[in-house]
Every structure is written in structure tokens, then in C-alpha cells.
Amino acid sequence: MANSERKPLLLDFEKPLAELATRIDQIRQLAEENGVDVSGQIRQLETRAMQLREEIFSSLSPFQRLQVARHPRRPSTLDYIQFISDEWMELHGDRNGSDDPALVGGVGRLGGQPVVMLGQQKGRDTKDNIARNFGMAAPGGYRKALRLMEHANKFGMPILTFIDTPGALPTVSAERQGQGEAIAYNLREMFCLDVPIICTVIGEASSGGALGIGVGDRLLMFEHAVYTVISPEGCAAILWKDAAKAPQAAVALKIISSDLKNLGIIDEILPEPIGGAHADPLKAATTLKQALLDNLDELNQLTSTERRQLRYEKFRKIGVFTEVAH
């Protein structure tokens, strides 16, 4: 989670920032070589760089936010768990012969309170991504998630889920093992659990793969995360037979946090550091931890019956709209 000294991985819309940073470095190097004091000019350029970064990240298009959400150095489920938990022990297996590495979970403490935490886990590089199926869980992953949630329910521990997946694993093998049934079973059972459930979209959340651990009392979402029924590329390929129209699809799908908040699908937007969560992972994790603690304090005041009823009502309201006659 520490800020990396590695060379940054820049997205296309960040290139002006890189050019300005290169210019600052060149001026600083020339000044040192010639013994000239240019500290004033350097400060002006650094101030301009900060302003430019704020301008860029405050006006990102939906498709650009999708790129931020997919950034390979964006904090993952395990990154957040390791930062926010006082103690943490990962648990493995679905008790049916499978231990899906694309979905991780276990028991820990948050603010001194025992909790169960789980979520999809992407890799950091190609090799790690292949090992974790790029964060796309197979049926065994969702059954492992349900096993952990039932464990939490049995022992009265709140459930915290972290959603970050391009979708459930789309293979013939996964379908044979009952992918749709595993996700549907999770949806039904999560409505019945007595303990508080807080779900957080930390990166890319797509399709039923996201929904499989997404039924909760509260749905939080990071500012530059996305939540969608299908990827913009997939939508564009279906509607226009052209994946290049993905930016247009991203606008139509209403995938960004502000749109989803306006539609009543998510409950709270978590602000990200300027430049995205990967620019300052510790700050992003601190924001997440405080939001989880605040929401847990509120949910713990309710009875299990009240929580289940409010959970039911929350999802019944999704999709309700009013037509205005013209």
C-alpha cells in the first residue's frame, strides 16, 4: 500500500501532466548544473501541475473513469483489508473441493469489532492476473463467499464486501459448475442474513459477478470506480457491432458514481485522492476505513429484523422512475 517509487503508469489523458513533470525536471537539472537559483519558477510550475491534475481529474468522462478504475496499480481487496484491519486471517475453500483465488476472504477486526471481509482479487501483473483469473470468480468463489457470510451470520459478525471484477468467469467449465445458480443463490441468501452488510465498489464492478457479493444494507463506491451491467466495450459490440464506440456506451450506461448516486443505486461516494486511489493508496484506505466505521456504527443500532426490512426496501426502490408527460 505504500506509495511506490516506480515509474508511474500513465493513462492517455495524463500525458500533459507527464510533459509538465519532465519540463520541471529538466529545468531543475539545468539549474543545478549551472548554479542558478530557479526555485521560484519551479514552485510556479509545480503549482500549475497540481492545478492541471485537479482540472483533469475533476472532469473525467465516464470512459476515462473506467480507465482509472482498471489501473493496474489501483489498490486491491487485499491491499485495503491489510490496511484497515487490526487483525486478519484469510480463510480458504468452499467446502466442496474448490478454493477460487479470484475471490478472497477471511475474518478480522475493524475498530476492535470482529468482522468478515471478502472480495474479488485482481493480480498485479500478467502472471498474477492469470493465477487469479483477472478477478473473475468461478462458481466455487461465490460458494466460498457464501460460506464465509454464513459463518459471519452464525457468530454475529458484520460482513464487508469489496467489489472489483470485470464479471464472473465466462468459461464453459464455470457454466457447467453452475455459475448462474451460484450467483443467484448468493443474492437470495444475502437478503436473509441477520448481520450488517456493507458493500464497497473499489474498482471495476460489472455484471452478475459484481452482484454476487453486492447485496447489502449500504452500498459505498469510490469516486472513480464504475458499476455496470455490462462493460462499455461489450455493450458497444452488441448495439453497434463496434467496440470503438465504447466511450459512447459508457455515457449511456450511467456507470459512474455520481450517476448511480442520483439514481439511488449507491448510498455514498468515497472521495479519492487527486490522481485516483493509486496515486495515494494510504489516503484512499483511510477514507474507506472511516466510512466503514461510520456506517457500521449506524447499522449496529438497528435490530436484525429492521436491517432485513430496510435491505429489502432498498432494493425494491431500485429502478423506480416517474414519467413526465410532454
N, C-alpha and C positions, 0 to 999 in steps of 0.2 A: 504493500500500500504506500510505501514511501515514494516521494517524488523522484522520478528517475532522472539520471544524468545522461541517459542515452539520447541519441539524436531523435528529435521528435518526428512522429509520422504525421505528415501534413495532409489535410484534405484540400481539394481544389480551391475552395473559397478562402483558404487560409494563406494562399501564396503571397498576397500583398503584405501580410504580416511577416512572412519569411524574408521577403525582399527588404523590408524596412529593418529587420533584425540584422541582416547581412550588412546593410549600409552602416548601421551603428557600430558593428564590429570592425568594419574597415576603417571608419573614422577614428575609433579608439586606438587601433593598431598603428595608424599613421601618426597620431598624436604622440604615442609613446616612443616611436622611432625617431621623431624629430624634436622631442622635448617640448611640445606645445600643449598648453592648457586649454582644452575644449570641453571642460566639464559642463559648462552652461549649455552648449549646443547639444551635448549628449543627453542632458536632462530633458531638453525640449523634445528631442526625437523619441525618447523613452515615454514621455507623456503622450506624444502623438500616437505611439504604438499602442499604448493602453486604450486611448480613445478609439482607435481604429478597431481594436479587438472587441470593445464593447459595442461599437456600431454593427460589426459583422454578426456577432452572436445574439444581438437583440432583434435582428431582422432576418433570421434564417427562414428559408422556405421549408415546407413540410419534407421535401425530399432531402434537403440539406440536413435537417434534423435526423432523418433516418440514417444518414452517413455518420453523424455524431454517435447515434445510438449503437451503430455497428463498429465503432472504432476498436481496433484490436487491443488497445491499452485501456479501454474503459473498465472500471472496477467490476469484478465478477461477484457472484454469490458468495464464494468462499472468501474473497477479499473483504467484503462487508461483514460477514459473520465473524471473521477473525478480529476485526477492529471493534465491533460493537459489543461482543460478548465478553463477560467476565470469565466464564469458563466455557469450554466447547469440546464435545466428544462426538465424532462422526459415527453414525450407525449405518450398517450395510445390509443389503439383501431384502427381497420381497417375501421371504419365507416360502418361495415357490421355485427356487432354483436359479434366480436371476439377481444380479446386482448391477444395475444400469449406471455407468459412470457419468451419463449426461444429466442425471438428477441426483443431487447430493442432499444430505440432511442428517440431523442428529439433535442431541439435547445440549442445552447450555443455560447460561444465566444472563439476563439482561437487567441491569439495575438491581441485581440481587435476586430477581424473580426467576424461577425455573421456567424455561420456555423450550419449545421445539421449533427449530428453524430448518427450512428446506428450500430448494430452488434449483433451477436449471443451471448447469455449469458449462460454459464455453471454454475452449482452450486458448492458450497464449500464442501458439504458433501452429503451423500446419500439422506437425506430428501430434501435438496435444489435442488439436481440434479433431483429428481423425479418431484418436482414442476416446474422445468424449462425444463423438457423433455430432460435432458442431453445436452442442447444446440441444440436440433434438432427441427427446426421450422416447424409448420404446415402451411397449405396454408394461414391462417389468419395472420401469422407472416410475410410472404413475401408480402401480400397485405398491411399490416401496414407499412412495409418498403417502398413500392412504394408510399403510401400516404404521408409519410414524405419527400420522394425525390421530389414528385411533389410540395409539399409545399416549399421546398428549391428552386426549379426551378422558382416558381411563384414570390418569393421575392428576387431572385438573390443571394442566399446563397450557397457557396460551400458545397459539400457533402463528408463526411468522413465515410467510412465503415470499420468495423473491423470484420474479418472473423475468426471464431473459432467454428467449428462444425464437428462432425463425419458424417454428412449428413442430408438431410431433414427427417422429421419424417416418418418412414416407417410403417405406420399403415393403415388398411383398411379404417378407418374413414378419414384419411388425403387424401387418394386416391379418396374417394367419394366426398370430398370437392374440388377436382381439384388441387392436389399438382403439377402435371406436368405443367398444364396450368398456375398456379400462377408463377412458376419459369420462364417459357418461356416468359410470358408477361413482367416480370421484365427485362429479358435480352433484349427484343426488346425496351422497353421504355427507359432503361438506355442509349442506344446508341443515343437517340434523345434529351436528356436533354442538356440545354444550359450552365449550370453552371459547374465549375470544379468538377471532381470526383476523389478522391484518395482512393484506396482500400488497406488495410493492412492485411496480414495474420499474426495473432498474436499467433496462436497455431496450432491446427489441422484443416486443411481445406480439406473437402472430398466431392466429387461428386457434384450433382446439387445443393445441399444445400449450398455449398460454392459459386457456380456460381451465385446463385440468387441475391446476393448483390456484385458480383465481377466484373462487367463491369465498367471500369473507364479509365481515362486518364493516370493514373500511378498506378502500382501495386507494392507495397512495401511488404517486407517479412522479418520477424525476422530470424536471423541466424539459430536457432534450430527449427523453425516452419516447417511444412510439408504441401504440397499441392498435392492432388492426385485425380484421377478419381474414385478410389475405395480403401478401406482400404487394407493394405497388407494381413490381415487375410482373408478378403473376396476374394481377388484375389487368394490366395493360396488354399482356399477351392474350388474355381471354377476350377482352372487349374490343381491342383494336388490332389484334394479331401483330402487335409491335411492342416489344419490351422497351423500346426507346421512349415510349410515351409514359414511362413510369413517373416522372415528375408531375404530369397532369393527373395521373391516377392518385398520387399521394395527396393532392389537394382535394380531390373528390371524396376520398375515403375518410377524411377527417381523422387523421391518425395522431395528431399532436396533442399535447397535454391541455392546452387552452381550449381547443375544440371539445375535447372529451369532458372537461370540467363544465363547459357551457351546456353540454348535452346531458349532464347528470350521471355520467357513467363512472367517473372517478370522483373521489371525495376531497383530495388535497394534492396540490402541486408542490413538490420539493424543489426549491431553487438550487441551481448548480453553480459552481464557481465559473467565472468568466473563462471561456475556452472549453467548457464541458467538464464532466466529472473526472475525466482522465487527466485534466490539467492540474487538479489538486485533489487527489483521491481522499486524503485525510479530511479535508474540509467537507467533501460530499458525504463521507461516512459519519462525520459529526452531525451533520444536518439530518441524516437518516435516523441516527440513534435517538436524537431528541424528539423527532416526530413519532417514532415508535413508542417511546416512553410516555409522551403526552396522550397518545391515543389509547394506550393500554390503561392509563390511569382512568380515563373516561369509561372504557368498556368494563373495567373491573367493578365499577359502581352498579352495573346492571345485573339482574338475575339471568340465569341461563335461558329461561323462558322469554324474557324480554329481548335478549340478544337474538334468539332464533326468529322471533317475530319481526324484529327490525331488519334482520338479514333477508327474510322473505319479502318484506315490503320494499326493500331497497332494489331488489332485482325485478320485482313486478313493475316498478316505475320505469325501468329502462325501456326505451322505445316508444314511450307515450309522447304524443305530439298533438298540436292543435292546428287544424286547417283554417286559414283565414280566407273568407270569401272575397273575391275581387269584383 
